[in-house]
């Protein structure tokens, strides 16, 4: 199925200021669609959005606003054919520290989006951006990494994962009743340039490792780096999301967006070492409760979307390292401080 059919459509993208949202809007423009964007612009310093994500606050279709505030989404959704709801407090650690903020954005904000889409006259489908964190810790055999299929029981172990599970269920409650199609997409471990790390966050291993390596700081492999992740490049994530927007077989479905391949954290460190040969790696104790992890079962994705990711982890790490060499100012000042070691 060709994404060219999005040409001439109008698409509301929430959370459009971030790494994934900015990629989505860029791809939509390339396809001839008109993205209407909304974002709080509060996750990074303002200059990061313009310098690294290419966001222009002078764009008449880019709106700074809070989706949890009554009326914000309703003012923007008029005439939109599709909605991609990507706005969230998307950091697991931040949601744990600030559960009330997570509820406000990820639950109240999601309800506002669903209500607006349900009452709009033109909306054909809403794609709700969920996460593999809804799976939590699945049962495995002999210590093997889990393979997460969409029909597995949901066992979120974090505020973030629980909020995403709620959003999936609520999409299925609100939208079909209004005659609006929905697709829930479960993102696995998204990475890629120009991802910027956040202080006190435990996510985004490729960006963390490359930035530390660029500063000559050692990499810490908790438990020897045996944990497994399904690393999906942001370009693939954006393309897969757009396929979910239009694929007939994705109607009222929940679909993994992952590669179907597991990569250990140690393997990521080895790939980073290719670009930073002087890199040092320290094995550190495994924190209590740190999951072994796993990877996506891609069967439903390939069948429903007729698509699969194309960027290998080796290629993605190389692209990130090259971007960081060209953009050393992307490394935040707090990581350069002695306490960061």
Buried (B, 14 or more C-beta within 10 A) or exposed (E): EEBEEBEEBBBBBBBBBBBBBBBBBBBBEEBEBBBBBBBBBEBBEEEBBEBBBEBEEEEEBBBBBBBBEEEBBBEBBEEBBBBBBBBBBBBBBBBEEBBEBBBBBBBBBBBBBBBBBBEBEEBBBBBBBBBBBBBBBBEEEEEEBBBBBBEBEBBBBBBBBBBBBBBBEBBBEBBBEEEBBBBBBBBBBBBBBBBBBBEEBBBBBBBBBBBBBBBEBEBBBBBBBBBBBBBBBBBBBBBBBBBBBBBEEBEBBBBBBBBBBBBBBBBBBBBBBEBBEEBEBEEEEBEEEEBBBBBBBBEBBEEBBBBBBEBBBEEBBBBBBEBBEEEEEBBBEEBEEEEBE
